[in-house]
């Protein structure tokens, strides 16, 4: 049976119905797109952790633990090592020990934490302290030789993260979020983490001998210099020794002790002298290595005196989300 609608009425109503349907579909798509954009806008970004891409070997040592057992990196071969320089009088050191104990317990088969106590007058005091905190990892008294190998240790706590192959991949100075430690440890163990891992080149943050690779230095303002003048300034900083008594170059001193007024004033004078000179034909700037993202941490405890340094603190990293504990 044919429909009762006449041809004229079909011509009058058909396009209107189609247009109405098109409007409904268009409105739905627009609402869906707006909702998707809103969800994407509020989606949290994954935190980023930074590890050295081509790590250098950690200096080995042989010390005796508080129990008289040998302590060395060789003894922890194949494991991730967290080498922690600390002191009983250091507040931030005391604050992070319970978290280190928990990490050692959680990753007992693949992680070895080693505590190296500094400024120790009586080892029995350190032993009593360790027992009261339930420390479950070896503790030894750091010799001056070991402290020199690891940069003099200008502040406490200072921790070095060492991969299973024995290379230093990070350095943290001051109290660090234990969740950050856990992210880095899991990354080295190839375990799942809710973060993105990026690599960087050591430009003096870990080993001061690599300061000649740095393109930026703490407290040095290169504004006003051409790219070629900046390279000249950096060469001068690495060629001239600081006269503060640290036995380092100006560049190394700026990295090791950013509060040193001697290296700060001398580097500023070199920059000013170059800025007043006639700039040469600008050369193509050298490719700069990526700088790790810094994140705030609690202030470290400074040491009144340290052996002559050879390395500097590593860049701090973004803290892991608190919910990571639930993984």
N, C-alpha and C positions, 0 to 999 in steps of 0.2 A: 504494500500500500504506500502510496506517495504521501509525503508530509503535507499538512494543510497550509503551510506557509507559501504565499505567492512568490513568484520570482522577484517582484519589486521589493517586497518586505525582506527577502533574503539579502538583496543588495544593500538594503538600508541598515540591517542589523548585523550581518556577518563581520564587516570590518570593525564595527564598534566592539563586538565581543573579542575579537583578536587583539585590538589595541588595549583593551582592559587587561587581558591576560598577559600581554607583553609588559604592561606597567607593573603588574604584581610580581612577575619574574625579575624585572629589573630592580625593583625595590628590595626584594629578597637578597639578590646578589650584592647590592650596595651595603645592606645591613651586615651580611656575612663578611664582606671585605673589611668593613669598619671594625667589626668585632675581632677579626683575625689580627688587624693592625694594632688594636689596643692590647691584645694578649701578647703580641710580639714586643710591644713597647715596654711592658712591665715585666717581661721575662728576665730573671736574674742572669747576670753574666757569670761565666765560670771563672773562678780565681785562677791566677797564673803563678806558677812556681818556676824559678830559674835555677838551672844547674850548669856548671861549666861543661862546654861541649867537648873540649880536648884537655882533660885534667892531667896535671903533673903528679908524679908519685909522691905520696906522703912520706916525709922523713921517718925512718924507723928508729926505734929506741929499744932499750932493754932496761927495765926497772924492776924493783921488787915491790910487790903489793904489801899492804898492811899485815897480811898473813904470811909474808915471806915467800910467796909464789912469784915466778917470773911473769912480767907483764910486757907484752910487745905487740906490734901490729902483725908480725908473722904468726903469732898464736891465734889471731882472729882471721886468718886468710880465708877467703871465700864468703865472708860475711860482710854486711854493711857495718861500718864502725862509726860511732859517735864519740869523738874525743873531746872531753869536756874539761877545760881548765877552770878551777874554782878555788874558793877559800872559805873556811868556816865562818869568818867574820863578814863575808859578803852577803848582804841581804837578798839581792836578786838570785844569787847562787842557791841560797837556802830555799827560796820560793820555788825554783824549778826542779829540785831534787825529787819530790814526790812524783812528779810527772815522768821523770826519767826512770824512776823505779817501775812505774806502770808500763812504760814503753818496753823496758827490758823483759818484763814479765809477759807482755803480750806477744812479742816477737823473739822469744827466747832462742828459737832454732836458727834464726837468720840475722839477728842483730847482736852486736857486742858493744855495749857502752863501756868506756874506760874513763874513769875520773882521775885527773891529775891535779893534786892539791898544790897550791903555791903559797909562799910566805909561811912556811910551817916551822915553828920553833919546837914543837913537841908532837911527834907522830901519835902518841897515845891519845892526845886530845882529838885528833882527826879520827882515830879508830872509834873512840867513844861516840863521837858525833855520828859517824856512819851507822853504828849499831842502833843509835836512838832513832834514826830515820829509816831503818830497815833497808839500807842500801844493798841491792842484790847484784851488783856488778863490781869488778875489781877497782880498787883505788890505790894509787901510788903517789909518792911525793915527787913532784916534777923537779928535775935538776935544772941548773942554769943552762946546761948544754941543750936540753930538750926545749926549754923556753926560747932559746936563741934560734933553734932550728925552726920553730913555729912562729917566729916574728917578734919575740920579746914579750908578747902578751901584755899590751898596754892597759887593758881593762878587763874586768871580770863580770860575769862569766864570758868565756870565749869558747865556742864549740866549732869543731871541724867535722864535716860530714865526708866520710871516705867510702867510695864504692867498693864492691866485692873484688875488684881488680887492684885495689890499693891506691886509687887516685883521689885527690881532694876535689870534690865537686861543689862544695859550699863552705862558707864560713859565716858564723853568726856571732856578733859581739853584743853583749847585754842580754837581758831576759828575752827569750823567744817563746812565742805561742807554741805549746806542745803539739797542737794540731798541725802546725806548720812542719814541725819535725816529722810527724807521722806521715804527712803527705809526701815529703821528700823520701823518707825511708821506703814507703810503699812503691813509689815511682822507681827507685833503684832495684826493688825486688820484682818489678814488672807485675805488680798487683793493681787492681782497678782503683782509680782515684777520681773524685769529682773535680778535677782541675786540669788545666792545660799546662804541659811542660814545655818551656822554652829554654834554649841554651844560649850561653854568652861566652865571650872570650875574657880570660883573666887579664885585666890591665892594671894589676897591682893590688886588687882587693884581697887576694889570697897570698900571692908571692910578690914581694916588693920589687924583685928583680924585673918584673914585667911592667913596671911603671912607665918604661919607655914606649909602651904600646897605647898609653892613655891619650885620649884626645880632649878630655876635660879633667880638671883637678879641683878639689874642694877649696873654696875661697878664692879662686882665681877668675877674674872677669876679663874675658877676651873680647868684649864688645869694642868695636872701633878698629880692630885689626883685620887686615885682609886674610884670606886663607893662607897665603904664603907667609905673611908675618906671624900668623899663629903657629905654623910649623917651625919657624925660626925660634919663637919663644919656647915651644915645647922642647926643642933640641937644647936650648940654653938651660932650661930647668933640669934636664937629665945630665948635663955636662958639668954643672956647677954644684959644689957641695954646700950644704947648709952649715952655717957657723954656730948653730945652737948647741952643738956638742953631740948630736945624734949620730954622726958619722954616716949620714945618708945624703943623697942628692936632694936638691930642692923639690923635685917632683915626688920623690919617695917620702920626704918629710911632710909634704902637704897631705899625702894619703895616710901616712902613719899617725900624724898628729896635726889635725886641722886647726887646733888652737895655737900652734906655734907662731908667735908674732914675728920671729926672725924670718922664717921662710915665707910668711904671708907678705911682709913688707918688701922682701927682696924680689919676689915674683912680681909684685905690683910695680916695683921700680923698673923691672925689665920690660913689662908690658907698656908702661908709660913711655919709656925711651923709644921703643919700637913704633908706638903710635905717632910720635912726633917726627919720625924719619919719613922720607919720601917713600910711599909704597911702591914696590916693584910691580911689574906686570903680574896680575893675579894668576896663580897657577891653579889647575884643577885640584880641588881638595881631595885628600886621600879618603878612601871609603872608610867611614867610621863604623866601628863595631856597635851592635845594639847595646844600649845601657839597660841593665835590669831595673825593674820597677821597685822603687823604695817604699817601705811601709814603716809606720811608727813602731817603736818597741820601747820598753822601759829602759831608763838610763842605766848603763853599765856602771859598775863600781870601779873608779880609776885606781890604778896602782901608783904608790908613791915613787917606786923605783923599779925599773925593769931592765933586764939585760939588753944589749944592743940588738935592735930589731932587724928582721930580714923579710917580714911579710906584714900585711895589713888586713883589716877586717873585710869580710865579704859583704856584698850588698844585701840589705835586708829585703824581705819578700812580703808579698801580700799574705795576710793571715787567712787560714782556712776557715770555712764556715763552721760554726759551733755544732751543727747537726752532723758533722763528719764522725763524731764519736759513735754514732749509731750504725756505721757501716760494719 
